[in-house]
């Protein structure tokens, strides 16, 4: 078997495997759907742009056949978006970017593609991209309500469930742009991080992003947070809508800033892996810790907890 055939088989097999796990694995299926771009990212980086694109087209053809066999003819369109995503990130990996810059541009490209596809989808029904997104969320929530209605709950509990979903629907209507941006950013970040061990096993060059425990959010972002905070008190509904979404996105960025600080002290103190996993699990289960991380990341702009910014004596600089 020559190398080209081996790459095609490995490429197709890995994509079909991840798709199968995401579609049919109980409980953990949605988690596997997040890493569908990973095989494309790996093989595009391994094969190069020209050979990668040609092989990727063959893989999409295989996915199309697989989709028809399992009764999902539109699966190839779904996977095509992830294939383009993998291609974009593989090209960003060739640039001397930091991880933050790579995630930023990867997220920006994915959002651009998403808005373009939503514009195209909404044209047929005379809807804006926002309307298409809201209709999707509303229909998803309605399906969940129907599931609860058919589960045999008593009327009192069913009324509570409907009220909770109604409140959730109103919340989504206010912050859905932030939800889309944060979700896309997390998708990019997860695949960038998980690609590192995969690249090492496949002997593919992985970018040197620097130390993750020394990352920090750009200092100018603090003005966006301050400005959006003041804008919340303005009477204009449209301005408050923008401010709420900007603030939510920036808070997530500062959560990652706080995580970087936490990782710095883990490494400094030699924290064992089992203890780190326990703390990460606690953060996920207790969302209050996420707020604390965001506060730590924000105040690091002035406190400099890690002492990374070298302080120089002005008198020495003039000598």
DODOSE-688353 format. One line per field, with one value per residue (C-alpha): chain; x negated, y negated, z negated; residue number from 1. Coordinates in nm, 3 decimals, always signed. Layout:
// residues N
unit: c(A, ...) .
px: c(X, ...) .
py: c(Y, ...) .
pz: c(Z, ...) .
pos: c(NUM, ...) .
END
This chain:
// residues 319
unit: c(A, A, A, A, A, A, A, A, A, A, A, A, A, A, A, A, A, A, A, A, A, A, A, A, A, A, A, A, A, A, A, A, A, A, A, A, A, A, A, A, A, A, A, A, A, A, A, A, A, A, A, A, A, A, A, A, A, A, A, A, A, A, A, A, A, A, A, A, A, A, A, A, A, A, A, A, A, A, A, A, A, A, A, A, A, A, A, A, A, A, A, A, A, A, A, A, A, A, A, A, A, A, A, A, A, A, A, A, A, A, A, A, A, A, A, A, A, A, A, A, A, A, A, A, A, A, A, A, A, A, A, A, A, A, A, A, A, A, A, A, A, A, A, A, A, A, A, A, A, A, A, A, A, A, A, A, A, A, A, A, A, A, A, A, A, A, A, A, A, A, A, A, A, A, A, A, A, A, A, A, A, A, A, A, A, A, A, A, A, A, A, A, A, A, A, A, A, A, A, A, A, A, A, A, A, A, A, A, A, A, A, A, A, A, A, A, A, A, A, A, A, A, A, A, A, A, A, A, A, A, A, A, A, A, A, A, A, A, A, A, A, A, A, A, A, A, A, A, A, A, A, A, A, A, A, A, A, A, A, A, A, A, A, A, A, A, A, A, A, A, A, A, A, A, A, A, A, A, A, A, A, A, A, A, A, A, A, A, A, A, A, A, A, A, A, A, A, A, A, A, A, A, A, A, A, A, A, A, A, A, A, A, A, A, A, A, A, A, A) .
px: c(+0.000, -0.153, -0.155, +0.117, +0.364, +0.275, +0.347, +0.684, +0.785, +0.664, +0.832, +1.165, +1.156, +1.091, +1.369, +1.623, +1.519, +1.570, +1.900, +2.025, +1.933, +2.102, +2.421, +2.468, +2.263, +2.494, +2.444, +2.102, +2.209, +2.240, +1.887, +1.746, +1.926, +1.697, +1.387, +1.515, +1.274, +0.976, +0.910, +0.931, +0.691, +0.443, +0.442, +0.448, +0.140, -0.024, +0.042, +0.005, +0.252, +0.273, +0.273, +0.482, +0.759, +0.767, +0.780, +1.038, +1.271, +1.240, +1.322, +1.634, +1.745, +1.699, +1.895, +2.174, +2.199, +2.188, +2.465, +2.694, +2.629, +2.730, +3.027, +2.859, +2.816, +2.741, +2.450, +2.199, +2.308, +2.266, +1.917, +1.814, +1.824, +1.592, +1.364, +1.326, +1.267, +0.986, +0.834, +0.840, +0.675, +0.410, +0.317, +0.308, +0.073, -0.181, -0.193, -0.402, -0.091, -0.033, +0.244, +0.464, +0.420, +0.481, +0.803, +0.912, +0.868, +1.009, +1.317, +1.347, +1.333, +1.587, +1.824, +1.791, +1.877, +2.168, +2.314, +2.275, +2.456, +2.731, +2.776, +2.811, +3.052, +3.259, +3.297, +3.542, +3.766, +3.698, +3.533, +3.222, +2.941, +3.061, +3.413, +3.279, +3.074, +3.360, +3.602, +3.354, +3.321, +3.697, +3.770, +3.507, +3.661, +4.007, +3.886, +3.754, +4.088, +4.265, +4.035, +4.127, +4.497, +4.479, +4.278, +4.582, +4.494, +4.773, +4.923, +4.750, +4.400, +4.479, +4.584, +4.253, +4.061, +4.248, +4.181, +3.809, +3.790, +3.979, +3.724, +3.441, +3.597, +3.607, +3.246, +3.131, +3.310, +3.097, +2.753, +2.763, +2.481, +2.253, +2.360, +2.265, +1.930, +1.834, +1.943, +1.743, +1.438, +1.456, +1.487, +1.172, +0.982, +1.074, +0.950, +0.631, +0.550, +0.644, +0.448, +0.118, +0.093, +0.236, -0.031, -0.304, -0.185, -0.165, -0.504, -0.350, -0.498, -0.287, -0.319, -0.523, -0.261, -0.472, -0.382, -0.008, -0.059, -0.193, +0.095, +0.292, +0.578, +0.485, +0.479, +0.707, +0.995, +1.046, +1.180, +1.435, +1.547, +1.570, +1.750, +2.002, +2.064, +2.154, +2.362, +2.590, +2.735, +2.825, +3.195, +3.146, +3.247, +3.018, +2.712, +2.789, +2.830, +2.481, +2.333, +2.470, +2.324, +1.987, +1.959, +2.043, +1.780, +1.513, +1.595, +1.524, +1.190, +1.100, +1.199, +0.929, +0.691, +0.767, +0.717, +0.375, +0.283, +0.407, +0.203, -0.106, -0.084, -0.003, -0.328, -0.521, -0.409, -0.439, -0.070, -0.011, +0.213, +0.483, +0.521, +0.543, +0.816, +1.010, +0.987, +1.090, +1.391, +1.484, +1.471, +1.703, +1.949, +1.941, +1.986, +1.908, +1.542, +1.572, +1.672, +1.373, +1.139, +1.278, +1.221, +0.864, +0.796, +0.934, +0.738, +0.419, +0.404, +0.302, +0.180, -0.034, +0.003, -0.265, -0.512, -0.561, -0.590, -0.944, -0.960, -1.245, -1.392, -1.345, -1.678, -1.863, -1.700, -1.839, -2.197) .
py: c(+0.000, -0.335, -0.640, -0.824, -0.535, -0.495, -0.864, -0.844, -0.536, -0.688, -1.020, -0.862, -0.613, -0.880, -1.106, -0.821, -0.705, -1.048, -1.093, -0.752, -0.825, -1.166, -1.021, -0.698, -0.698, -0.742, -1.049, -1.144, -1.175, -1.557, -1.583, -1.389, -1.622, -1.900, -1.725, -1.646, -1.913, -1.740, -1.475, -1.745, -1.969, -1.684, -1.556, -1.903, -1.987, -1.655, -1.653, -2.022, -2.256, -2.107, -1.734, -1.802, -1.975, -1.704, -1.430, -1.626, -1.636, -1.258, -1.226, -1.442, -1.215, -0.916, -1.100, -1.162, -0.788, -0.714, -0.969, -0.808, -0.461, -0.571, -0.780, -1.120, -1.263, -1.614, -1.492, -1.590, -1.957, -1.948, -1.796, -2.035, -2.325, -2.142, -2.053, -2.422, -2.494, -2.236, -2.388, -2.739, -2.634, -2.428, -2.739, -2.950, -2.693, -2.784, -3.145, -3.266, -3.341, -3.297, -3.065, -3.363, -3.508, -3.167, -3.118, -3.475, -3.447, -3.095, -3.218, -3.521, -3.308, -3.062, -3.342, -3.498, -3.165, -3.120, -3.464, -3.412, -3.076, -3.225, -3.512, -3.260, -3.045, -3.345, -3.491, -3.219, -3.301, -3.676, -3.650, -3.806, -3.588, -3.677, -3.559, -3.230, -3.172, -3.264, -3.039, -2.753, -2.805, -2.842, -2.523, -2.334, -2.452, -2.359, -2.007, -1.974, -2.094, -1.828, -1.561, -1.666, -1.675, -1.315, -1.196, -1.183, -1.469, -1.602, -1.936, -2.136, -2.018, -2.054, -2.415, -2.478, -2.327, -2.544, -2.853, -2.770, -2.720, -3.048, -3.236, -3.061, -3.161, -3.526, -3.509, -3.357, -3.633, -3.887, -3.723, -3.489, -3.675, -3.618, -3.253, -3.204, -3.385, -3.205, -2.866, -2.916, -3.031, -2.729, -2.498, -2.649, -2.640, -2.276, -2.158, -2.364, -2.221, -1.859, -1.865, -1.893, -1.530, -1.410, -1.600, -1.460, -1.102, -1.155, -1.332, -1.648, -1.985, -2.163, -2.541, -2.677, -2.889, -2.961, -2.892, -2.869, -2.973, -3.313, -3.409, -3.723, -3.909, -4.224, -4.520, -4.730, -4.488, -4.634, -4.951, -4.744, -4.592, -4.933, -5.088, -4.806, -4.828, -5.197, -5.135, -4.901, -5.207, -5.388, -5.401, -5.285, -4.919, -4.852, -4.987, -4.777, -4.470, -4.525, -4.603, -4.286, -4.068, -4.246, -4.216, -3.845, -3.771, -3.973, -3.799, -3.462, -3.595, -3.702, -3.359, -3.213, -3.481, -3.365, -3.001, -3.091, -3.248, -2.940, -2.714, -2.930, -2.867, -2.499, -2.467, -2.679, -2.469, -2.138, -2.054, -1.683, -1.596, -1.429, -1.745, -1.962, -1.743, -1.765, -2.145, -2.171, -1.947, -2.164, -2.476, -2.315, -2.203, -2.528, -2.816, -3.067, -2.981, -3.097, -3.441, -3.437, -3.346, -3.631, -3.877, -3.750, -3.779, -4.133, -4.260, -4.099, -4.396, -4.609, -4.365, -4.141, -3.830, -3.638, -3.931, -3.883, -4.251, -4.357, -4.678, -4.903, -5.195, -5.517, -5.652, -5.345, -5.380, -5.733, -5.624) .
pz: c(+0.000, +0.103, -0.123, +0.071, +0.038, -0.330, -0.393, -0.218, -0.418, -0.745, -0.666, -0.571, -0.858, -1.122, -0.991, -0.975, -1.324, -1.482, -1.297, -1.412, -1.774, -1.762, -1.611, -1.803, -2.123, -2.425, -2.646, -2.504, -2.139, -2.141, -2.284, -1.987, -1.746, -1.874, -1.738, -1.388, -1.250, -1.413, -1.141, -0.874, -1.066, -1.111, -0.752, -0.592, -0.801, -0.720, -0.346, -0.268, -0.102, +0.249, +0.162, -0.148, +0.046, +0.314, +0.050, -0.148, +0.153, +0.182, -0.189, -0.151, +0.132, -0.104, -0.374, -0.122, -0.053, -0.427, -0.488, -0.231, -0.374, -0.726, -0.610, -0.660, -0.308, -0.438, -0.651, -0.384, -0.405, -0.782, -0.755, -0.474, -0.720, -0.957, -0.667, -0.577, -0.943, -0.954, -0.640, -0.788, -1.114, -0.931, -0.733, -1.049, -1.202, -0.930, -1.051, -1.348, -1.552, -1.923, -2.038, -2.120, -1.772, -1.610, -1.808, -1.731, -1.355, -1.347, -1.531, -1.303, -0.988, -1.126, -1.225, -0.881, -0.719, -0.959, -0.889, -0.514, -0.529, -0.748, -0.501, -0.221, -0.425, -0.533, -0.184, -0.084, -0.382, -0.393, -0.736, -0.886, -1.027, -1.376, -1.299, -1.163, -1.480, -1.712, -1.523, -1.558, -1.934, -1.975, -1.782, -1.986, -2.312, -2.186, -2.113, -2.469, -2.606, -2.398, -2.541, -2.895, -2.803, -2.680, -2.982, -3.212, -3.449, -3.667, -3.569, -3.843, -3.750, -3.379, -3.441, -3.619, -3.328, -3.078, -3.287, -3.304, -2.927, -2.876, -3.086, -2.900, -2.569, -2.676, -2.792, -2.463, -2.271, -2.459, -2.437, -2.136, -1.953, -2.253, -2.271, -1.906, -1.943, -2.264, -2.128, -1.809, -2.004, -2.233, -1.931, -1.778, -2.109, -2.181, -1.842, -1.861, -2.205, -2.125, -1.800, -1.991, -2.111, -1.780, -1.584, -1.808, -1.759, -1.382, -1.372, -1.228, -1.320, -1.581, -1.622, -1.909, -2.083, -2.389, -2.749, -2.811, -3.174, -3.063, -2.834, -2.912, -2.750, -2.554, -2.792, -2.571, -2.630, -2.974, -2.811, -2.623, -2.951, -3.120, -2.824, -2.795, -3.169, -3.147, -2.833, -3.031, -3.204, -2.881, -2.786, -2.426, -2.397, -2.099, -2.282, -2.590, -2.367, -2.221, -2.563, -2.722, -2.449, -2.446, -2.823, -2.816, -2.550, -2.734, -3.062, -2.899, -2.770, -3.124, -3.253, -3.027, -3.153, -3.507, -3.406, -3.268, -3.604, -3.788, -3.557, -3.624, -3.999, -3.944, -3.750, -3.998, -4.294, -4.110, -4.152, -4.073, -3.780, -3.989, -4.199, -3.888, -3.740, -4.065, -4.070, -3.704, -3.774, -4.073, -3.854, -3.601, -3.869, -4.067, -3.823, -4.101, -4.049, -3.686, -3.811, -4.046, -3.759, -3.548, -3.835, -3.884, -3.510, -3.502, -3.803, -3.673, -3.434, -3.733, -4.002, -3.775, -3.993, -3.801, -3.797, -3.423, -3.339, -3.420, -3.618, -3.521, -3.708, -3.505, -3.636, -3.505, -3.163, -3.122, -3.192) .
pos: c(1, 2, 3, 4, 5, 6, 7, 8, 9, 10, 11, 12, 13, 14, 15, 16, 17, 18, 19, 20, 21, 22, 23, 24, 25, 26, 27, 28, 29, 30, 31, 32, 33, 34, 35, 36, 37, 38, 39, 40, 41, 42, 43, 44, 45, 46, 47, 48, 49, 50, 51, 52, 53, 54, 55, 56, 57, 58, 59, 60, 61, 62, 63, 64, 65, 66, 67, 68, 69, 70, 71, 72, 73, 74, 75, 76, 77, 78, 79, 80, 81, 82, 83, 84, 85, 86, 87, 88, 89, 90, 91, 92, 93, 94, 95, 96, 97, 98, 99, 100, 101, 102, 103, 104, 105, 106, 107, 108, 109, 110, 111, 112, 113, 114, 115, 116, 117, 118, 119, 120, 121, 122, 123, 124, 125, 126, 127, 128, 129, 130, 131, 132, 133, 134, 135, 136, 137, 138, 139, 140, 141, 142, 143, 144, 145, 146, 147, 148, 149, 150, 151, 152, 153, 154, 155, 156, 157, 158, 159, 160, 161, 162, 163, 164, 165, 166, 167, 168, 169, 170, 171, 172, 173, 174, 175, 176, 177, 178, 179, 180, 181, 182, 183, 184, 185, 186, 187, 188, 189, 190, 191, 192, 193, 194, 195, 196, 197, 198, 199, 200, 201, 202, 203, 204, 205, 206, 207, 208, 209, 210, 211, 212, 213, 214, 215, 216, 217, 218, 219, 220, 221, 222, 223, 224, 225, 226, 227, 228, 229, 230, 231, 232, 233, 234, 235, 236, 237, 238, 239, 240, 241, 242, 243, 244, 245, 246, 247, 248, 249, 250, 251, 252, 253, 254, 255, 256, 257, 258, 259, 260, 261, 262, 263, 264, 265, 266, 267, 268, 269, 270, 271, 272, 273, 274, 275, 276, 277, 278, 279, 280, 281, 282, 283, 284, 285, 286, 287, 288, 289, 290, 291, 292, 293, 294, 295, 296, 297, 298, 299, 300, 301, 302, 303, 304, 305, 306, 307, 308, 309, 310, 311, 312, 313, 314, 315, 316, 317, 318, 319) .
END
